[in-house]
Amino acid sequence: MQSIIQQLRANIQKVIVGKDEIIDLALVALLCEGHVLIEDVPGTGKTTLAKAIARSLNCTFRRIQFTPDLLPSDVTGVSYFDQKKQAFEFRPGPIFANVLLADEINRATPRTQSALLEAMQERQCTVDGETLALPRPFLVLATQNPIELEGTFPLPEAQIDRFLLRIKLGYPTADEELQILRRFERPPDAQGDLLDTLGSVIEIGQLAAMRAECQAVRVERSVADYIVALCRNTREAAGVMLGVSPRGTMALYRATQAFAAMRGRGFVLPDDVKTLAPYALTHRIVIDGQSRLRGRRAEDILRDVMERTPVPVDSI
């Protein structure tokens, strides 16, 4: 498993420079068959990261460019009347893919955004009263720009809660930006860019076996209690209107198992929990208006919760 993860990481690093931690987080979501919300300003590599992950897997990939005029049927598919067969035929939408890139998801209306709710949680889609299973694995990589507010619709809490992790790429350092320029230099006779030449390194069957390995990773009772305490304390923290849901508790639990397995361990450490908690929990915390006016963020509240929650020291 470690060998395959290293191959995946190296393949993605061909087009993503200096974001090793972010790549590892995306691979954690892949091993958990969870979904990732990539949130950052334009031009930092959100779409490139999503495409690189998809190209590294030998599976179907679809992309939806979310716009205000996008309809739910544009996502799920539509039934049309075939005059030759004199019957209705279902034309599957882009949601019927292993990897779905939902680009600028917050530009679609809430009605269209809700078309993803059932698919993200239950891996199925209901069209015209008929429930259809989605291919497995099913991974949604959604991007959004948190700065631009005009023409956008904030994601509802129910949908945000279905994302296993929320990650932010951030700007590269000066050296990393120079590496990006050098890496994407192409000779005049080259065909396409570096992303176009990226190949797959694993098969879908390998993903299923790796996921089973992650689920077998041991989580001691003290570490599980620590995860539960963190999540429960967010619900009781001052300035919080909505804390982490039980789905968030389960997300953190599964993510730590995958994180430990990627590092060649058969057990979860409290440090694994502390590393992943900001990515698995902050987007599930809704702060009240007064705290928001005082400049408090969900990250600040989670940091306070983590500081006052006792860490188990005899878990292994």
C-alpha positions in Angstrom: 0.0 0.0 0.0 2.8 2.4 0.8 4.4 1.7 -2.5 1.2 2.5 -4.4 0.7 5.7 -2.3 4.2 6.8 -3.2 3.5 6.3 -6.8 0.3 8.3 -6.6 2.0 11.1 -4.7 4.9 11.2 -7.2 2.6 11.2 -10.2 0.5 14.2 -8.8 3.7 16.0 -7.9 4.6 16.2 -11.5 2.1 19.0 -11.9 1.6 20.2 -8.3 4.6 21.8 -6.8 5.3 22.2 -3.1 1.9 21.0 -1.8 2.9 17.6 -0.3 0.5 17.9 2.7 -2.4 18.9 0.5 -1.7 15.9 -1.8 -1.7 13.6 1.1 -5.0 15.0 2.4 -6.5 14.4 -1.1 -5.2 10.8 -1.0 -6.8 10.3 2.5 -10.1 11.3 1.0 -9.6 8.9 -1.9 -8.9 6.0 0.5 -12.0 6.9 2.5 -14.1 7.3 -0.6 -14.9 10.7 0.8 -15.4 14.0 -1.0 -13.1 17.1 -0.9 -14.0 20.8 -1.0 -11.0 22.7 -2.4 -11.4 26.3 -1.4 -9.0 29.1 -2.5 -8.6 32.1 -4.7 -8.3 31.7 -8.5 -5.0 30.5 -10.0 -3.6 28.5 -7.1 -4.1 25.1 -8.8 -7.5 23.8 -7.5 -8.6 22.5 -10.9 -5.1 21.2 -11.7 -5.0 19.2 -8.5 -8.5 17.7 -9.2 -7.5 16.7 -12.8 -4.2 15.2 -11.6 -5.9 13.0 -9.1 -8.4 11.9 -11.7 -5.7 11.2 -14.3 -3.8 9.1 -11.8 -6.7 6.7 -11.5 -7.7 4.4 -14.3 -11.4 5.3 -14.0 -14.1 7.6 -15.6 -13.8 11.3 -15.1 -16.4 14.0 -15.7 -16.3 17.8 -15.1 -19.2 20.1 -14.5 -18.7 23.9 -14.8 -21.3 25.2 -12.3 -23.2 28.3 -13.5 -26.3 30.1 -12.2 -28.3 28.7 -15.2 -27.3 25.0 -14.6 -30.3 22.7 -14.0 -30.4 19.6 -11.8 -31.0 17.5 -14.9 -27.7 18.8 -16.3 -26.1 17.0 -13.4 -28.1 13.9 -13.0 -29.3 13.2 -16.5 -32.5 13.4 -18.5 -35.1 11.1 -20.0 -35.9 11.8 -23.6 -38.3 10.2 -26.1 -36.6 8.1 -28.7 -38.8 8.3 -31.8 -37.2 5.2 -33.4 -37.8 3.0 -30.4 -41.1 4.8 -29.5 -40.0 4.8 -25.8 -38.3 7.0 -23.3 -34.6 6.6 -22.9 -32.4 7.8 -20.0 -29.3 9.8 -20.9 -27.0 9.7 -17.8 -25.6 13.0 -16.7 -21.9 13.7 -15.7 -22.7 12.5 -12.1 -22.4 8.9 -13.3 -18.6 8.8 -13.1 -15.9 7.6 -10.7 -14.4 11.1 -10.3 -16.6 14.2 -10.6 -15.0 17.6 -10.7 -17.6 20.2 -9.6 -15.9 23.4 -10.6 -17.0 26.6 -8.8 -19.8 24.7 -7.1 -21.1 27.8 -5.3 -22.1 29.4 -8.6 -25.0 27.1 -9.0 -28.4 27.8 -7.5 -29.4 25.8 -4.3 -31.8 23.7 -6.4 -28.9 22.5 -8.6 -26.6 22.1 -5.6 -29.1 19.8 -3.9 -28.9 17.4 -6.9 -25.6 16.3 -5.4 -26.8 15.6 -1.8 -28.2 12.1 -2.3 -25.2 11.2 -4.6 -22.6 12.3 -2.2 -24.0 10.5 0.9 -25.7 7.4 -0.5 -23.8 6.9 -3.8 -27.1 6.8 -5.7 -29.2 9.1 -7.8 -33.0 9.3 -8.1 -34.3 10.4 -11.5 -38.0 10.4 -12.5 -38.8 8.3 -9.4 -36.2 5.6 -10.2 -33.1 5.2 -8.0 -29.9 4.4 -9.9 -26.6 3.3 -8.3 -23.5 5.3 -9.1 -20.3 3.7 -10.1 -17.8 2.9 -7.3 -15.7 4.5 -6.2 -17.5 7.8 -6.4 -15.4 10.9 -5.5 -16.6 14.5 -5.8 -13.8 17.1 -5.9 -15.5 20.5 -5.6 -13.8 23.9 -6.0 -15.0 27.2 -4.9 -13.7 30.8 -4.6 -14.3 32.1 -1.1 -13.5 35.7 -2.0 -15.8 36.4 -4.9 -19.4 36.8 -3.7 -21.2 38.3 -6.7 -23.2 35.6 -8.5 -22.6 32.9 -5.9 -24.8 30.9 -3.6 -23.2 29.8 -0.3 -23.3 26.0 0.2 -25.9 24.9 2.7 -24.7 23.3 5.9 -26.3 20.0 4.8 -24.1 19.9 1.8 -20.9 21.1 3.4 -21.3 18.4 6.0 -21.0 15.8 3.2 -17.5 16.8 2.4 -15.0 14.7 4.2 -12.3 17.3 4.1 -11.9 21.0 3.2 -8.5 22.0 2.0 -6.9 25.3 0.9 -3.9 25.3 -1.4 -2.6 28.8 -0.7 0.0 30.8 -2.7 3.3 29.1 -3.4 6.6 30.4 -2.1 8.9 32.3 -4.5 11.1 29.2 -5.0 8.0 27.0 -5.7 6.6 29.6 -8.1 9.9 29.5 -10.0 9.8 25.7 -10.1 6.3 26.0 -11.6 7.6 28.2 -14.4 10.5 25.9 -15.1 8.5 22.7 -14.9 5.9 23.9 -17.4 8.4 25.1 -19.9 7.9 23.1 -23.1 9.9 22.8 -26.2 8.3 24.3 -29.4 7.5 20.9 -30.9 5.9 19.5 -27.7 2.2 18.4 -27.9 0.0 19.5 -25.1 1.0 20.5 -21.6 2.3 18.5 -18.7 -1.1 17.6 -17.4 -2.1 16.1 -20.7 0.8 13.6 -20.5 0.0 12.5 -17.0 -0.9 8.8 -16.9 -2.7 6.5 -14.5 -0.7 4.5 -11.9 -3.4 2.3 -10.1 -6.5 0.4 -11.0 -9.9 0.6 -9.3 -9.5 -2.9 -7.9 -6.4 -1.8 -6.0 -8.4 1.1 -4.4 -10.9 -1.3 -3.0 -8.2 -3.5 -1.4 -6.4 -0.4 0.0 -9.7 0.9 1.5 -10.1 -2.4 3.2 -6.6 -2.1 4.7 -7.5 1.3 6.0 -10.6 0.1 7.7 -8.5 -2.6 9.5 -6.3 0.0 11.2 -6.7 -0.2 15.0 -8.2 2.8 16.9 -7.7 2.4 20.6 -10.6 3.3 22.9 -8.7 6.3 24.3 -8.1 7.7 20.9 -11.7 7.1 19.9 -12.8 8.9 23.1 -10.5 11.8 22.2 -12.2 12.1 18.7 -15.6 12.1 20.3 -14.6 14.6 22.9 -13.3 17.0 20.3 -16.4 16.9 18.3 -18.8 17.2 21.3 -16.8 20.1 22.7 -17.3 22.1 19.4 -21.1 21.9 20.1 -20.7 23.5 23.5 -18.1 26.1 22.6 -18.9 29.7 23.1 -20.0 31.5 20.0 -20.9 28.4 18.1 -24.4 28.1 16.6 -23.9 24.7 15.1 -21.1 22.3 16.1 -19.7 19.2 14.5 -22.3 16.6 13.6 -22.0 12.8 14.2 -21.2 12.5 10.5 -18.2 14.7 11.2 -17.1 12.5 14.0 -17.2 9.5 11.7 -15.3 11.5 9.0 -12.5 12.3 11.4 -12.4 8.7 12.6 -12.1 7.2 9.0 -9.6 9.9 7.9 -7.2 9.1 10.8 -7.3 5.4 9.8 -6.4 6.2 6.3 -3.7 8.7 7.4 -2.1 6.1 9.7 -2.2 3.4 7.0 -0.5 5.8 4.5 2.4 6.1 7.0 2.7 2.3 7.3 1.1 2.0 10.8 -1.6 -0.4 11.9 -2.8 2.0 14.6 -3.9 5.6 15.0 -2.0 8.1 17.1 -3.5 11.1 18.9 -1.2 13.2 16.7 -3.0 11.9 13.6 -6.2 13.2 15.1 -4.6 16.6 15.8 -3.3 16.8 12.3 -6.5 16.0 10.5 -9.0 17.8 12.8 -8.7 21.2 11.2 -9.4 19.8 7.7 -12.2 17.5 8.8 -14.0 19.7 11.3 -13.7 23.4 10.7 -16.1 23.5 7.7 -18.7 21.8 9.9 -18.7 24.5 12.6 -21.1 27.4 12.2 -20.4 30.4 14.4 -23.0 32.9 15.5 -23.4 36.5 14.3 -21.8 38.2 17.3 -18.6 36.0 17.1 -18.4 36.7 13.3 -18.6 40.4 13.9 -15.8 40.2 16.4 -13.7 38.5 13.8 -13.8 35.0 15.2 -13.5 32.1 12.8 -14.3 28.5 12.9 -10.5 27.8 12.9 -10.1 29.9 16.0 -12.8 28.1 17.9 -11.5 24.7 16.9 -8.0 25.7 18.1 -9.4 26.7 21.5 -11.3 23.4 21.7 -8.2 21.4 20.9 -6.2 23.2 23.5 -8.6 22.4 26.3 -9.4 18.9 25.3 -7.1 16.4 27.1 -4.9 14.4 24.8 -4.5 10.7 25.6 -0.9 9.8 26.3 -1.2 6.0 26.9 -3.2 5.1 23.8 -0.7 2.6 22.3 
